[in-house]
């Protein structure tokens, strides 16, 4: 923090009351200096309109979310279809296995080992 400037006051003057004009001048200098320091810090810290103009908007994010959800829905649908197909193929495989085993038993063929 900036301190009040003294205009090379003598030790006797330092103990004397200051004038209203002197105080106003000193205060004005301090406030100006502090404001300039704050302004510089503010421009380094806060984003400007130019800094954020290329960032995604709320609507952009909503659209992106919807696109992701649609893609996930498609993947989920494909997964369910493949699972149903797999279950049907497994059931058919099991039926064929039962029929083959029955034929092997009736004909006396030795079952194949895996």
SULNORLIN-V500486 format. One record per residue. PHI is phi in whole degrees, -180 to 180 (none if undefined). PSI is psi in degrees with one decimal (999 if undefined). D_FIRST is the distance of its C-alpha to the first C-alpha in whole Angstrom. Layout:
BEGIN
PHI_PSI_D_FIRST, PHI_PSI_D_FIRST
END
This chain:
BEGIN
none_141.7_0, -78_140.8_4, -99_160.9_6, -66_132.5_10, -78_142.3_12, -114_141.6_15, -91_66.1_19, 47_57.7_20, -74_144.6_21, -79_161.5_24, -57_-33.2_24, -69_-39.0_26, -70_-28.7_24, -64_-27.7_21, -92_-3.9_23, -89_153.1_24, -63_147.3_23, -91_156.1_21, -82_160.8_23, -62_-41.5_22, -63_-44.8_22, -61_-45.5_20, -62_-43.5_17, -61_-44.4_18, -61_-47.1_17, -64_-43.4_14, -64_-40.7_13, -62_-42.0_14, -64_-43.3_12, -64_-47.3_9, -63_-40.3_10, -63_-45.5_12, -63_-45.4_9, -63_-40.9_7, -65_-40.9_11, -63_-42.4_12, -61_-45.1_10, -63_-42.8_11, -60_-43.2_14, -64_-43.9_15, -64_-38.7_14, -63_-45.0_16, -70_-25.2_19, -80_-27.3_19, -94_-47.8_19, -89_149.9_21, -81_145.2_25, -99_172.4_26, -58_-39.5_30, -65_-34.6_31, -66_-34.3_30, -105_0.8_32, -65_-26.0_35, -96_2.6_37, -77_155.5_36, -67_142.7_39, -89_172.9_39, -61_-41.6_40, -65_-38.0_44, -60_-44.1_44, -66_-38.2_43, -63_-44.6_46, -63_-43.5_48, -62_-42.1_47, -61_-44.1_48, -63_-39.9_51, -63_-41.1_52, -65_-44.9_52, -64_-37.8_53, -64_-41.1_56, -64_-42.2_56, -65_-39.8_56, -60_-42.4_59, -63_-43.3_61, -64_-42.0_61, -62_-42.9_62, -62_-46.4_65, -60_-41.9_66, -61_-46.6_65, -62_-42.5_67, -61_-46.0_70, -65_-37.4_70, -66_-43.9_70, -61_-44.6_73, -61_-44.2_75, -61_-45.9_75, -61_-41.9_76, -65_-42.5_79, -64_-39.1_80, -64_-42.9_79, -63_-42.9_82, -64_-41.4_84, -61_-44.5_84, -63_-40.3_85, -63_-44.4_88, -62_-40.7_89, -62_-42.7_89, -62_-43.4_91, -65_-41.7_93, -64_-42.9_94, -62_-42.3_94, -62_-41.4_97, -65_-42.1_99, -61_-42.0_98, -66_-46.1_100, -65_-36.9_103, -92_-8.5_103, 76_17.6_103, -76_138.1_100, -71_127.5_98, -62_141.5_94, -73_141.8_92, -103_147.5_89, -83_999_86
END
